[in-house]
């Protein structure tokens, strides 16, 4: 599965790129063939509820994170707000810009997101 990642480029700025996450393969589960990815260790899982208009100025995540937008819509901006992408229900993105200028987050529509803090 392809996903957008927010990462720190060589100049120390947060930027977007597409990466491959959750490689899946066919496995037998209770005698039924299903497509699953390998398990990925995580540190914690959080539910983030946000109102429309919520804004978090430039920041870096505390650890690499999967963010799964369950409801609503988020807009992530990088490089002083000059570049932005929106993530609506069903979107998964990776917050991996642990250093540098950081990114900002704004809620376009109220909703909820599941935040998975990865280990390592």
C-alpha positions as CSV (number, residue, x, y, z in Angstrom):
1,X,0.0,0.0,0.0
2,X,1.3,3.4,-0.9
3,X,1.1,6.2,1.7
4,X,2.2,9.8,2.0
5,X,5.0,10.4,4.4
6,X,6.0,13.7,6.0
7,X,9.8,13.5,6.3
8,X,12.8,15.8,6.9
9,X,14.7,16.6,3.7
10,X,18.5,17.2,3.6
11,X,17.9,20.9,4.2
12,X,16.1,20.3,7.4
13,X,12.6,21.1,6.0
14,X,9.6,18.9,6.3
15,X,8.4,17.6,2.9
16,X,6.0,15.1,1.4
17,X,6.9,11.9,-0.4
18,X,5.1,8.6,-1.3
19,X,6.4,5.5,0.4
20,X,5.3,1.9,0.4
21,X,3.9,0.7,3.8
22,X,2.1,-2.4,4.9
23,X,3.3,-4.9,2.3
24,X,0.6,-7.6,2.3
25,X,0.7,-11.2,1.4
26,X,-1.6,-14.2,1.4
27,X,-1.7,-16.2,4.6
28,X,-4.0,-18.8,6.0
29,X,-6.0,-17.6,9.0
30,X,-8.2,-20.3,10.6
31,X,-8.2,-22.1,7.3
32,X,-9.1,-19.0,5.2
33,X,-6.7,-17.3,2.9
34,X,-6.5,-13.6,3.8
35,X,-4.1,-10.8,2.8
36,X,-2.2,-9.5,5.8
37,X,0.9,-7.3,6.4
38,X,3.5,-8.3,8.9
39,X,3.1,-7.0,12.4
40,X,4.7,-3.7,13.2
41,X,5.7,-2.9,16.9
42,X,4.2,0.2,18.3
43,X,4.8,2.2,21.5
44,X,1.2,3.5,22.0
45,X,-2.1,4.1,20.2
46,X,-4.1,7.3,20.7
47,X,-7.5,8.6,19.6
48,X,-7.3,12.3,18.6
49,X,-10.6,14.1,18.3
50,X,-10.6,17.5,16.7
51,X,-13.0,20.3,16.0
52,X,-13.3,22.1,12.6
53,X,-10.7,24.9,12.7
54,X,-8.4,23.2,15.1
55,X,-4.8,24.3,14.4
56,X,-1.5,23.1,15.7
57,X,1.4,25.2,14.5
58,X,4.7,23.8,13.3
59,X,5.8,20.8,15.3
60,X,7.6,17.5,15.0
61,X,6.0,14.2,16.2
62,X,7.5,12.6,19.3
63,X,8.1,9.4,17.3
64,X,7.4,8.1,13.8
65,X,3.6,7.8,13.6
66,X,0.9,6.3,11.4
67,X,-2.1,8.6,11.4
68,X,-5.4,7.0,10.3
69,X,-8.2,9.6,9.6
70,X,-11.4,7.9,10.8
71,X,-13.7,10.9,10.4
72,X,-13.4,14.5,9.2
73,X,-10.5,16.0,7.2
74,X,-7.1,17.2,8.1
75,X,-4.7,19.5,6.2
76,X,-1.0,19.2,6.8
77,X,1.3,22.0,5.7
78,X,5.1,22.0,5.3
79,X,7.7,24.5,4.3
80,X,6.2,27.6,5.9
81,X,2.7,26.6,4.7
82,X,3.6,26.8,1.0
83,X,2.8,23.2,0.4
84,X,-0.3,21.4,1.8
85,X,-2.1,18.1,1.5
86,X,-5.5,17.1,2.7
87,X,-6.4,13.8,4.3
88,X,-10.0,12.7,4.6
89,X,-11.8,9.7,6.1
90,X,-10.0,6.5,5.3
91,X,-6.6,8.2,4.6
92,X,-3.4,6.9,6.2
93,X,-0.3,9.1,6.4
94,X,3.1,8.7,8.1
95,X,4.4,11.6,10.3
96,X,8.1,11.0,10.2
97,X,9.6,14.5,10.3
98,X,11.2,14.0,13.7
99,X,13.7,16.9,13.3
100,X,13.9,20.1,11.4
101,X,11.2,22.7,10.6
102,X,8.2,20.5,11.3
103,X,4.7,20.6,9.9
104,X,1.4,22.3,10.9
105,X,-2.0,20.5,11.2
106,X,-5.4,22.1,10.6
107,X,-8.8,20.5,10.7
108,X,-11.0,21.3,7.7
109,X,-13.8,19.2,9.1
110,X,-14.3,18.0,12.7
111,X,-13.5,14.3,13.2
112,X,-11.2,11.7,14.8
113,X,-7.9,10.2,13.9
114,X,-6.1,7.1,15.3
115,X,-2.5,7.9,16.0
116,X,-0.1,4.9,16.2
117,X,3.3,5.8,17.7
118,X,5.8,3.4,16.3
119,X,8.7,1.9,18.2
120,X,12.2,2.5,17.1
